[in-house]
Amino acid sequence: MKTYTMESAVANFEELVKEAQEGLTVYIIANDGGEYELILKRMPVNKPRKPGSLKGKFKIADDFDAPLPEFEPYME
């Protein structure tokens, strides 16, 4: 576990990230006294999208373009 002030954390941010990657717990003390923990969270890699993968999954109703009854007063 390592603790840094906000000023030293800003100045040595790359070092803090490396320490978090190594599994160390890194705490940053803010100017207002708040304590924050820097954690490593690996984001999942998105697979490339495949065009047309949802083809046939949705059906549009035959009356999709038909006027809605709620708008009849506005269409007169």
N, C-alpha and C positions, 0 to 999 in steps of 0.2 A: 504494500500500500504506500502510495506517495501522495503528498499534499502540496499544492501549489497555490500561490496567490493569483489573482486574475492577471496582474501585470506580467508575472513570470510565465503564466500559461500562454498568454498571447505571444510573448517573445519566443517561447520554446514549443510552439504547438506541434511541430513535426516530431519532436522528441516524445511528447505526451502520447501522440498517436501510436508511435512505435512501441511504447511501453504498454499501451492498451492491447496492441496486437500480440504482445508477448504474454498476455494474460494477467498483467499487473492491474490492480485497482488504482485508478487515478482520481483524486479528489481535487476540486478547484474551489477555493474560498473566494467568494465575490466581495466587492467593496462594501456591500451592505451587510456582510456577515453570513449570507446564505451559502450553503455548501452544496456543490454539484458533483455528480459522479460521471466520469467519462467512461462510457462502455463501448465495446466493439460489437456492432451488429452487422453481420454480413447479409446483404440484400440478395434475394434470389435472382438468378439470371433468367430473364424472360426468353422463352423460345420464340423464334421468328414466327410471325403469323402466316397462316396458310390461306391464300385467297380461295374463296368458295367453300370453306369448311362448314358453313352453316346453310348451304344451299339445300332447299327442301325442308328445312326445319320450321319455317314460318309460312303461313298462308294468309294472303290478303283477301278479304271478303269481296264478293262481286260488287256490292253496293258501296265500296270504299269512297268513291267520289260523289255519292248521292248527297244532296243537301240535308243538313240536320234540321229536325223539326224545331229545335230551340231557336234557330236563326231565321225562321220564316218572317217574323216581323221586320227584320232588317233587310230582307231581300225584296220587299214589295215596292 
